Amino acid sequence: MPDGAMPLAGAASVLDVRNLKTVFRIRGGEVHAVNDVSFSLKAGELLGVVGESGSGKSVTMMSLLGLLPMPPAEVRGGTVRFEGQDLLQIGAEDLRRVRGGRIGFVFQDPMTSLNPVFTVGMQIMEPLRTHMGLSKTAARARAQELLELVGIPGAKQRLDDYPHQFSGGMRQRVMIAIALACDPQVLIADEPTTALDVTIQAQIIELMLELRQRLGMAVIWITHDLGVIAGIADRVMVMYGGQVVEHAPVKELFANPQHPYTRALLTTIPRISGARAHRLTVIQGQPPIMGAAPTACPFRDRCDVAIPRCAVENPPRFDLGGGHDAACFVAKGAV
């Protein structure tokens, strides 16, 4: 477990997703973006979700909270259990109370996520007034506290500034403040450091870990960067072709990856060993466009250990023991 992580022994699940399916209807057909995704999130833990662009990471998490435009998106199956209710079955008003209230969401591009015509203070105050019923005065005081919490100097004066008056890193801190406004039980962070330079990335990661420890919330961290996940996650879920292909405790995943896609991802991490330079490894081929629900392994065409069975059957997630599973017929322990 990473330094500063919350104890998880015996922790109950705060979010439980089973067999989630999401489809986009497009001209001439459909794209099956999320295919039978199942996972759970325990109180206080950090779950890393990794995979290439187009693997279904963001669509999965946005499906949970009704954040996708419908149409063209359609959630076609599954359950999302949170606080005793299925988020896929509740009404729009009830879902709005959960979204931004009990579950916060940090989007990857703070410039397009923040409204340019409203001050940051107004944007932080909105969920406080909507979900917590605070007066304007109380909401402004709480907004100032939140800006201070995420490390923005001169918070009282900056409440009246607009998004364009903040740097990229500061805008991302504002987004985090908005997501934390109502003391969420779960925070979903969708590539929160992608558009930032390396030093600012490190500051945002450190801030998120500090807030997680202080507030005791569970976090889902979506990223393509395995290096970040290695240092912050408790568990890792690897996605490819809209489905989970491997899931394991973070140390186990890095020490003993079982799915060929996971192993391929790990080889793409830049390494410096001695004075000799090493050519970066690339995964040959392209991710699939899922025009139908998968009936074969979606990674088979890029896999160097595929067997004939992979072309006619989509492997289930085999339990490999110790909280480790992989959707691969040739994984050690798969039966």
N, C-alpha and C positions, 0 to 999 in steps of 0.2 A: 504493500500500500504506500502511495506517495506520502512524503512528509506533509503533515498538516491535514491529512484526510480524516474524515469523521469515522468513528468505529462503526462497523457494519454487522458485527456478530449478532445474530438473532433479529436483525432489523426487518421490519415488515415491508412489503412492497407498497409503494405509494402510487405507482402507475403500472398497470398490467395490460399489455397489448397482445391480442391473439388473432392470428390469421387475417391481418389487415390487407385489403386489396384496393388499389386505386387505379383507375383507367382514365386516359384523356381521349376524348372523341375528336378526331381530326378528319379533314376532308379525305375521303377514300378509305377510312379505316379507324383503327384505335391504336393507342400506345399503352401497353400494360406496364405502368411505371412502378407499381408496388405490388409484389406477388407473395401473398401468404406470409407477411412479416409478423413475427412474434418475439416479444421481449418483455422483461420487467425491469423496474427501477426501484431500488431500495431506498429507504429514508437515509439521507445524508451522503449517498455515494455519487461518484462521478462516472458516468458511462460515456466512453468515447465511441463515436460512430464514424468509421472511415471508409474510403472508397474513392474511385475516380469520379470525375464530373459525369453526371448522368447515371450514377449507380442507384439513385433513389433515396439518398440520405435526407435531403431537404424536403422532398415531396412526402416522404413518410411522416416526418414530424409536423409538417403543415396540415397533413390529412387529419391528424389527431385533434386539431383545434379548429377545423373548418376554415382554414386560411386560404384554401385554393379557390379560384373562381369556378363556380359550378353553374352552367357548363363553362368550359369544355370538360372540366374534371368531374369525376363521379367516384365516390367511395362505394365499392360494390360488395363489401363484406368485411366481417371481423368485429371485434369488440375492443373498446378502450375503457377499461375500468379505472376510475379515479374517484376517491372519496365515496365509494358505494354506488356510483352511477356509471352508466355507459355513455360516454361523451358523444357517441355516434347516434344515440337515440333521443337525447334531450332536445328541447326546443332551442331556437336561435337565441332567445333572450337569456335562458339559463346558461347557454354556452358562452355568451359574452361575459357573463359574471365570472365564469371560470377563467376565461382567456384574459390575461392582463391582471387578474385578481389572484387566483390560487396558482395559476401557471403563467410564468413570465416568458417572453420570447425576445431574444436579442438577434436582430437581423444582421446579415453580413455587410451591408453597405449603409452606413449611418447617414450619408448625404442624401440618398434617395428615400430613406425610411423616415427621416425627420421632415416635418412640413416647413418649407422655407418661409412661409408668410406668418408664422406664429412664433412667439418667443419660446425659448426652451422652458422657461418657467411655466407658461401656459400648457405646454405639452406634458410636463411632469405632473402638473396639477390635475389634468383631465382624468386619469385613472383614480386619483385620490378622491375626487369629487364623485365620480361615477360609481366606483366600487365600494368606497368607504364612507361616502356621505359627508365628507368634511366640508366645513364652510370655506369660503374663499380665503379668509385670513389664515385658518388652520392649515389649509392645503398649501398655501405659499410658504408658511413656516416649515412644513414637512418637506417641501421641495428644496428649500435651502439646506436642510439637514441631509437630504439625499445627495445633493451636489457635493457637500462636504465629505460625505461617506465615500464617494467615488474619487475623491482627491482633486476636485476642481478648486483652485484658489480664488478668493474673492467671490464666493458663492452667492452672497446676497446681491451683489451688483450684477452678476452674470445671469441672474434669472431673467433680466430684461433684454438680454442679447438674443440675436437670431442665429440659426445654425451656421450661416456663412461666416459668422464672426469667430467661429471655433476651428481649431485645427482638426485633422482627421482623427487623431487619438482622443482629443477632447470630445468630439462628437460621439465617438464610440462610448466614452464614459457617460455622456448624457443618455445614450440608449440603454446602458446598463442601469442607470438611475431610474429611468422610466419602468424598466422590467422589474426592478426591485421595489417599486413604490408601495405595493400592497402586501409586502412580506410574503412572496409566493412560496409554496411548498416545493415546487419544481421550477427550475429555470432551464430553458432550452436555448443554447447559444449556437447559432448557425454561422460557422466560420467567422467568429467575431474579430479575428486579427488578419484576415486575408488581405485587405487593402492598405495595411499599415506597414511602415518600415520596421526593421528588425528590432530596434531598441524600443519602439512604442509597443510592438507585439509583446515583448517581454514584460513591459509594465502592465499591459492589460491582463495578461495571463496571471501575473502575480496578484493583481487586484482581484480577479475573479476567485482565485484560490483563497485569498484572505477573507473575502465576503462569504464564501461558502462555509468556511470554518466558523466565522463569527455568527452567521445567521442559521446555520444548520440545515440549509436547503439541499435537495438533490439536484444534480446538474446533468443534462445531456449535452455533450460537446461534439458538434458536427465539424469534421475537418478532413482534409486530404493529407494532412501533415502527420505522419506517424511519429516523427521526432517529438512533436508537442505532446501527443497522446502518451508516449512512453514515460513522460515526466509528471503527468497530472492525473491519469485515469486509474480507477480501480478495476474496471472491466472494459473490454473492447468488443465492439460488434462490427464485423467487416461485411460490407454490402457490395453486391455486384449483380447487374441485370435485374435490379428491383427486388432482390431477395437477400436474406442473411446467409452468407456462405461459411462464416466462422464466428464463434463467440467464445470468449475465454477471459479469465483473470489476466490483467495486463502482463505480469511477469511470465505467466505460462504461454501467452500468445507469442511473445518475443523469443522465448527460449525454445518453444516447441510448436511452431506453426504447422498446421496439418493440411490446410487447403492450398492447392497450387497457386491460387490467386494471392493469398496472404503471403506466401513465400516470395512470389514475384514482386509484390509491393515492397517487401522488406529489402530486396536487393536493389531497389531504386533509391534508397536513402544514401546520400553522399557520405563517403567515408574518407578519412585522412589517416593513413597508416605509414609511418616513416616518411621518408623524403620522396617516395615514388608516387606519382599521380595515377589515379585509376579512372578509366573511362566510365561514365555513368551508364548504368544498365537501363534499358527501356523494355517495356512489355510489348512484344510484337502484336500487330493487329489492332483492331478497334473494338470498343465496347459494343454490345449488340443493341439494336433498336427493337424493342419487344413488341412486335405487331400482334402477338397473341400470348396467352398464358403459356409459360414454358412447359414443354413436354420432354425436353432434354436438358442436359447441363448447359447453362448459358456460357460457360467459360471454355467449353470443350475445344473450340476452334483455335484458342490461344494457349492451350494447355499442352505441356510436353509429356504428361503421363496419362493422357486420356486412354480409356479402354472402350471397346465396342459398346458396352452397356451405356456409356455416357451419351451416346447419340440417340438412344431410344427411350431413356428414362431420366427424369430430373431427380437427382439424389435428394433424399430427405436429410435433415440434420441429425447425424449420428451422435449419440451421447458417448463421449470419450472418457468420461470420468472427471471428477474434480471441478465441475462447472464448465467443462470444455466440450464444445460440440462443433462439428464441421459437416457441411453438406457435400461430401465427397466419397465416392465408392472406394477410392484407394487410400483414404486416411487410415493411419494406424489405429486399430481398434474398431473400425467400421464393420458392422455385421449386417 
